[in-house]
Amino acid sequence: MLEINEIINRLKEIKKQGYIKSNRKGSTGVGKTLEDLLGITENNLSLPDFGEVELKSMRSGDNSMLTLFTFNKKAWKMDQLEAIEKFGSFDSNGRKGLYYTLSTVPNSHGLFTYVDKDSVQVRSIDGEVIVKWLLDDLVEQFENKVKNILLVNAQVEERDEIEYFYYDRARLLSGGTENSILSNQFKEGQIVIDLRLHKKVNSNSKPVSRNHGTGFRVRQSNLVNMYENISEINLD
């Protein structure tokens, strides 16, 4: 496992190389290319003062969503099959499910994110509570998964439909988060909830729910607002 000083030195050398051809097409190219350049296969680094650090990279100016973590434990208050039958829709494969990105504004099926002082919930416009997470549990999950992040920005050029990345900025986001920060981020719609489950039939011809894990996602440009400490790293 690489240590932070070694990573910083490598990032300085990578910056000196200028624009570097992407190793992969699509949205994950920026991260995959950086990992290959750094010679790492796991997205955690060793920092004695901070514990494990997640490496994340993003295109400068990109406002797409980034997954913080997935979390379902003891959260569902309505039976998942019942929720699918009541609020679900059919996908291109003919499966009925709940594949929705939810914020505080109700979607077309009447589901939305509701925040009170202790919890974050998925509710229907009829007042039913479908899923409920305690803010304390979400903060704990945040600390377990993304307490510290080394965030690397890249400028992007496209040449003959191929992306090239110039990794020119790095920041250490550390110290985790707290209830009030998460609560405000949900209320402002900066964190969204991805429901990802559908109905299937098991080997006994019995309908069951297949849940791929509820995702908590944030806009990349807003990631820095979720941490107590932000340190700029000099790459020159």
Secondary structure, 3 states (H helix, E strand, C coil): CCEHHHHHHHHHHHHHCCCEECCCCCCCHHHHHHHHHHCCCCCEEEECCCEEEEEEEEECCCCCEEEEEECCCCCECCCHHHHHHHHCEECCCCCEEEEEEECCCCCCCCEEEEECCCEEEEEECCCCEEEEEEHHHHHHHHHHHHCCEEEEEEEEEEECCEEEEEEEEEEEEECCCCHHHHHHHHHCCCEEEEEEEEEEECCCCCEEEEECCCEEEEEHHHHHHHCCEEEEECCC
